[in-house]
Amino acid sequence: MTPFSSSGPVVGSDTQGIRPTAPSAPQSMTLFSASGPVVGSETSGFRPAPPVAPSTNIPEASSFRPAPPARFNDPSVPSPPTSYVPPTIGPFSRFPTPQFPSTQPPPRTPPAGQPPFQPFAGQVPPPLVPLRPQQQKPSVPMGPPPQNVNYAPSMNVPQPPSDSSFSAPRSNFQPSFPGYVHQQPLVDSQAPPVQSPFVAKQGPTPFQTPVSSPFVAQPGSYVPSQPVATSLGFQSRDHLQHPGSGLGAIQGLVEDFNSLSVGSIPGSIEPGVDLKALPRPLDGDVEPKFLADMYPMNCNPRFLRLTTSGIPSSQSLASRWHLPLGAVVCPLAEAPDGEEVPVINFASTGIIRCRRCRTYVNPYITFTDAGRKWRCNLCALLNDVPGEYFAHLDGTGRRIDLDQRPELTQGSVEFVAPTEYMVRPPMPPLYFFLIDVSTSAVRSGMIEVVAKTIRSCLDKLPGFPRTQIGFATFDSTLHFYNLKSSLNQPQMMVVADLDDIFVPLPDDLLVNLSESRSVAETFLDNLPSMFQDNLNVESAFGPALKASLMLMSQLGGKLLIFQNTLPSLGVGRLKLRGDDLRVYGTDKEHALRLPEDPFYKQMAAEFTKFQIGVNIYAFSDKYTDIASLGTLAKYTGGQVYYYPGFQSAIHGEKLRHELARDLTRETAWEAVMRIRCGKGVRFTSYHGNFMLRSTDLLALPAVDCDKAFAMQLSLEEALLTTQTVYFQVALLYTASCGERRIRVHTAAAPVVSDLGDMFRQADTGAIVTLLSRLAIEKTLSSKLEDARNTLQLRIIKALKDYRNLYSVQHRLGGRIIYPESLKFLLLYGLALSKSTPLRGGYADAALDERCAAGFTMMALPVKKLLKLLYPNLIRLDEYLLKKSTHDDLESVEKRLPLAAASLDSRGLYIYDDGFRFVIWFGRALSPDIAINLLGPDCAAELSKVTLIERDNVMSRKLMKIIKKFRESDPSYYQLCQLVRQGEQPREGFLLLTNLVEDPMGGTSGYVEWILQIQRQVQQNP
Ligand SMILES: [Zn+2]
């Protein structure tokens, strides 16, 4: 089976092998024990222990290549500078007060989109064919059992408000899914045909002319819904009075808020909203400028964004905010050229930090006593200035050397960490690849793409010449590869005993890449053919994981897993789930979205402990239990890449690009992150992919520019006495070059005593990011419907309190009012509740797809998340027809509302959510364009057509646009999917279900959503 000469031993269970010490759980492993306080609002299996080392900025690891049990609590580790240990009040005193008053549970209504069960093609859950009989063999765990049952890591699920009583009225909609109301082009009717502000109550609206013919109902296919019964009368009085405002906004002297008229016709309950006047984020994410203007030395918002930069001065004020109060941090966000974070080496001086709270020196500290003392901006302690760091002050009290001190003028700096920040030499970048070679993996073509991509990236892996590399493959057995540099070609060793796993020749399986380069290349060249005739259908995934842990535990690093077959053998085997329809809509539903076997959480905790970050690449066309597998990535700071039904001919390019980015992007190794804040406030919960170590230290074995973390803030004291609150993010990590560094981002924000100021300074992007994470976490403990309702309720409560600010002085009537800063919140809220992790019910997203999207969204930075929620829809045909010779690519950047009404059947459109492109060919598109772009394929079924560059101007122009879009958004690779208008069901699942402004299969459209919210906001109390 292998072309490799078997000069090496084939090691079976009966063969003598070298058994390295298994990284069995050391007794001293209190890091994940249940002895610590429960932090914040987490409902936590994993309860963090008190910090182990005095300074938890020291990575919890001991010397280089230590005996594993000594790694985490090694008393020989030099004691770091004393740390600020947060005062331990009773652990439960920090619980935020419940956001919402408790009310009666709602009457049970079936989740939207659930009945009737009408899966439609493409979104159909995998065929419910049992893969194979379950192995009856009892699982034999390796090593000692977990030391305690609460070992499982925290899900960081916030305590759900006891109130989830708001049930969204949906009565106006047919429950069939997805209902699609064909609409007249909105773009062509920019001057809307408003015959009267009061359009007939019933029947089609100017934008909702039902055209039923192209979407004839078919079983399991697109079912057109009835026209929306709600009148969309054009009733924005503000808009009429201020035609230039576009949003019906009155700003400035008269009113301090934006509003939309929701008029009601006398004697009728039919309200109306002007569809065209609704606010839409057509410029994408726009970061608020307020904070940067007020505090120009703050770090760039790409690194840190607050949900509102107006920090409430009191708990009572905070309780009226209702939206999440907190921050989104992307510590390694990519900066444009010229804006790189400066690296500072204090050398023998040591890094200047506050003696008490361990804050790093930053632009907001102040110098006194002729420059001999500095005052900490977080805790106000007066610190001595070390002799080497002394500088005289000028007449205004500023140091005279400021122009040479970026740490005193810039919000983001990186300090080179001296040896006291290490407890072992910085690790080398290490990549270990674990590849499924079962028959389905072979058939998909995945192995070849993976092998070729890795080979092509060998020169670009960070950390030359220290980089380490290794490979293992598995089906029903495990295969290791000796890559020792003295060999001509690799030797394969097979381990067949899955119950007592051991790793043969551990020293030669993980090797220095530059030394063993030719052996590694030979291996990668041969890998695809080695297994091309493999008929093995089994997957010993769990045992393979255990073996990987053993191999990597000495150094840590990145484990990249390529997985195709549902784990079927040995520990961690999984079974088909999610095919029992009766579970949906019950309180057992959420369990499907959680890992089935505690093995996966336990393994994730082990990986994190040994500084191993896990990325999962999953390829199966069948159910593969992403809920369980993704757990490995979630708790190790990793990422889930999901390519359902992978075929190399179709998805190969996407895999190639995304794997290459994963391998070559700058990575921070063995990292920990903490965010500090000033007195009186405190971060109480954290949301994203990481494991919490101690109360506030995020363990991130490997982290990169594509990862963001969110956290919620609470007031510790009833009243804040300061004018400003400071935040400081510190990421301690090992750079690929081997240098230990601390990246520090500092920001200041004003304390406000007025709810209006909190709203004025709100950041919708940060709010939506936090709301997304909270909602996704909620789906892990509740029904989807409850998660959506909780989200909706928060928005309603916030708008209600906002309205109360103005209801006394102003006659608000039927208007819905909101601050300018939150004008897109309603739409993003709607989009979020229609996003893959939250949408509908059983039939609306395959379980694996839902879970994969959840893992992905939990890690996304703000901009990427907002684009996924409200993607770009851009018309292209006019640009392609233009004769202009010079590049005016900007002219194609005009984004359109995400509604079917935006689609003109004479047009060509691109839909771009950052993960894929959909190119939509209108039915009446000029044949000239189609022929130029598709050549002879233009009459073919578009699902089988690949877009390639053809020898004509139009095609080159299109490919240029696509290239530009891809380059502007490189985290993922966007494959082009082509679809023709009316081509069902593809048009439905590729595009129409994602037009979030349209009502769809029992979910609200934008107008209906606004009306629902408005009704609730106006209800008393
Ligand atoms: Zn301090």
Residues whose N, C-alpha, C, O or C-beta is under 5 A from the ligand:
A	BS01	ZN	C354 R356 C357 R358 T359 C376 L378 C379 A380 L381
